[in-house]
Amino acid sequence: MHGRNNPFDVVPNVAGANNLRLSGLWRSLQLIGRVFSDNSGHAGISPHTLPYLGIRTYQKQLELSGYTKEAQRVQRYIAQRDQRRQKRRLESVA
């Protein structure tokens, strides 16, 4: 991924060809409705809304806007990402 794009944003990740891996495509498609719908007046919940302030901030925005299911998806992504990072750290020390 290039720059600071939201990993759930289909526009730069898929349409912009920044992340064409199957996992990136699947992740982007999970919240695609938040990019192309009216979002009931909550522009801040679209993963394409700028500025992207980080994945934890985006998760909190979803949670505070009442989108708990989507916030849980983002939280799972964060947990998996953190586990992969920890594993790489441990492997680099060994």
HUNOR-V562163 format. One record per residue. N is the residue number from 1. RES is the residue in one letter. NEAR is the number of other C-alpha atoms within 10 Angstrom. Layout:
BEGIN
n | res | near
N | RES | NEAR
N | RES | NEAR
END
This chain:
BEGIN
n | res | near
1 | M | 13
2 | H | 9
3 | G | 7
4 | R | 11
5 | N | 21
6 | N | 23
7 | P | 21
8 | F | 28
9 | D | 24
10 | V | 26
11 | V | 17
12 | P | 19
13 | N | 22
14 | V | 18
15 | A | 12
16 | G | 10
17 | A | 13
18 | N | 17
19 | N | 18
20 | L | 14
21 | R | 12
22 | L | 9
23 | S | 10
24 | G | 18
25 | L | 18
26 | W | 15
27 | R | 19
28 | S | 23
29 | L | 16
30 | Q | 15
31 | L | 19
32 | I | 18
33 | G | 13
34 | R | 22
35 | V | 20
36 | F | 10
37 | S | 11
38 | D | 11
39 | N | 13
40 | S | 8
41 | G | 8
42 | H | 12
43 | A | 15
44 | G | 17
45 | I | 25
46 | S | 23
47 | P | 25
48 | H | 21
49 | T | 13
50 | L | 11
51 | P | 11
52 | Y | 14
53 | L | 11
54 | G | 12
55 | I | 19
56 | R | 12
57 | T | 11
58 | Y | 21
59 | Q | 21
60 | K | 18
61 | Q | 18
62 | L | 21
63 | E | 17
64 | L | 12
65 | S | 12
66 | G | 12
67 | Y | 14
68 | T | 15
69 | K | 11
70 | E | 17
71 | A | 21
72 | Q | 15
73 | R | 16
74 | V | 24
75 | Q | 17
76 | R | 12
77 | Y | 17
78 | I | 15
79 | A | 12
80 | Q | 12
81 | R | 12
82 | D | 12
83 | Q | 12
84 | R | 12
85 | R | 12
86 | Q | 12
87 | K | 11
88 | R | 12
89 | R | 11
90 | L | 10
91 | E | 9
92 | S | 8
93 | V | 6
94 | A | 6
END
